Amino acid sequence: MRVNSYDYIVHPLLDGVPAVEPELLEEVINAMFEMGDMDADLIVAPEAMALPLAAPLSMMSDIPYVVVRKRPYGLEDEIRIEQSTGYSNGEMYLNGVRRGDRVVVVDDVLSTGGTLRGLIKALRQAGAEVADVLVVADKGAHREELEKELGIRVQCLVRLEVRDGRVLVK
């Protein structure tokens, strides 16, 4: 589905539409758990579609998770994140991450890298160490550029490409 110049991929894990089947979620969570460096203090997940990933990963690993919210709470050490994506510009807010925390970032899709770029910079501003970044789908051509720019590794379960309105799994 194309909106302006942005190609949306409507999929249960990326949009919650249609319904997410428990077997699919379990398979993805197991793969992320096996793939990731789960030696961490926190799992950090941006709203909204990373939350169904963070909660079961938290339960499997016994690592608490923190939600990066799209609205401010005004807490003492809150960090405002500029978020520029392929479909919008906005703000997100990081709370509950402290200096020295070792974190695993979990997200549903990497497209332009705007969300992850802002989030990684905010985590570093908080004094956290990014142990790993786990993403379900890489649908852009920006992963390597983002890794080089930020000096991180981004692990993705699948690589998708939208060509002529069709989704191709690489």
C-alpha positions, 0 to 999 in steps of 0.5 A: 500500500503506497501513501504519498511516496512511502510504501507500507507493508500491511502485515500482522507483525508490522501493523497488527492487521490482520490479527497476529496469530500466536504461532507466528508471534512465538516463532518470531520471538524465539528467533529474536531471542536466539539471535540477540545478545540478551546479556542486558539490563533492559529491553527498549521498545518504541511504541507501538508495534515493538511492544508485542515483541518486547513483552514476550522477550522480557518474559523469556529473558527475565529482562525488564522492558521500557517503552519509548513513548510518543508523548512526554511524561515530564519525568526528571531524566526524560529525553526527547527524541526527534523522530523522522521516518518515511511517513512522518516527523514527530517526537518520542520520549525515553524514560527509565534508562540510566547511565551504565544500563546495558540495553537491547533495542527491539523494533518491528521494522527498519525503513529509513532508520529515523526511529532507530537513529534518534533512539540510539542517540538518546540511549547514549545521551542517557549513558546506556550501552547498546548491546544489540538491536533486533528488528523483525523486518528490514525494508529499506536500504539504510541498515548498513549506513545506519550501522556505520554511522552509529557504530552498532549492529542491527540484526534483522530476521528478514529483508523485504523489498517493495518493487512495483507494489509487490513485497519481495522477501530477500 
